Each structure stands twice: as structure tokens, then as C-alpha cells.
């Protein structure tokens, strides 16, 4: 166990608590959503991850999992609904509308499964 050091603040001795350094990472959309959710709804988990120096790692893992899941769901739904390159070549507006609908549905699924859980 590490020794706890104290510093005097007026008449009080307060423990010198520092947060471990974490590497600076670029947070994407899903990582930012997860961070805000943890901060606002699961504050205990947020503080625990922050003080252990694992918050950025958790957010990065969430971002990567969300991107992978998004690609998987979009591919599966496009195949199931018959959205193909032939449709894209034949009717671009129909293809675009269907792909936007598929992406929106996939994003709703990801947000409920990974971000707000």
C-alpha cells in the first residue's frame, strides 16, 4: 500500500490526492455521448474511472465497439432489405433514402445498447 501524504491547509491536514495521468485521446461522437451519460447519470462510475485513470481507455473502447457494431448492423440491414449497388446505380434517391433510414435505425440501436447501458 502506498503512503498517504498530507498538506496543511490552514488548521487542517488534507490528503494530497491526484488523478493519474492519462494519454490525451480524440473522443468521437459515441465516446462523447458515453462520457456525458456517465457524468450525468452514473456519476459514481464516472468518478471511479476518472480517479483510477481508466476513463479515456473506457471511452476509447466504447467508441471502437460502437463503430464496429454500426458497420455490422448497417451491412446486415442493407442485405436484409435488398439495398445493393445495383439499386444505387438504378435509383440513387431510393438507395440514399433507404441507407439513411438504415443508418438512423442502427444508431438508435447502438445508443441504447452501448451508450446508455
C-alpha angles and dihedrals in degrees: 000000000000123000115252114229124205134201127203116246106182106304094342133086110219124188116250100239121178133178114238115252115258126194114258110253135182109246117212129207097281094044090052091049090049092049092051091047093051092045095049104031108020102034094158092057090044093053092044093053091044096051093045091051093241102109098096091045090052092048092048091050090049091050093050094045091049093050092049092047091048092054091047096049094045092051093048094047093045091052093046092050095044097245101159141158088259090059089048091053093045103041115010097178093053090047092049093049093049093047092049089051091049093049092048092050091047091049092052089052093049094048092052094043103040111014105041099037 
